[in-house]
């Protein structure tokens, strides 16, 4: 579970990128985080993972405060950032072993997990190549495998489907559902509304740093207009927000 309690973040001390945001993101479900560019999605996700510190409020991950217990919270999180262009001088296998070392995954388990996931995402033959030679989609696959290595309790993903081919997208969505069914917490941002509508149990819509709606798909449709698509509801909310 992730609890966001009245969190705010400003980069210029004038306008809040995130403004007094409160969310309770349950375990055992997939929660989508949607909003237009610049709405505050990435800032929020980076605060949850501890990359950024909030100016106000508290973030609780499975009972632990991200500011006072950073190691405990980070050890539970698997994170996919908004860009996979990191550690590009490392070989794919070197990056994965580095991540496994950080999360203390033993050699037997890491070898098995890397082998299984690399085969699943069809990237086994590229593991010995440097990541700078990878396409965007291949880098995304490596980052996703790294996220999965330590079987985290909490998944935080920033536009995880960007650059993935259809097969890899399908595999990731299936994996997220499997982990949610195991009572893991899944929180991911996406600009693909169709994915949010089909995959998510709950959605949070943010605009200009302010939460506009949070609830199940049925609750949202009942609140707005019956039988409306997520796209129509999203446009209505963000245009009026």
Secondary structure by P-SEA (a helix, b strand, c coil): cbbbcbbbbbcccccccccbbbbbbbccbbbbbbbcccccaaaaaaaaaccccccbbbbbcccccccccaaaaaaabbbbcccccccccccaaaaaaaaaaaacccaaaaaaaaaaaaaaaccccccccccccccaaaaaaaaaaaaacccccbbbbccccccccaaaaaaaaaaaaaaaaabbbbbbccccaaaaaacccbbbbbccccccccccaaaaaaaccccccaaaaaaaaaaac
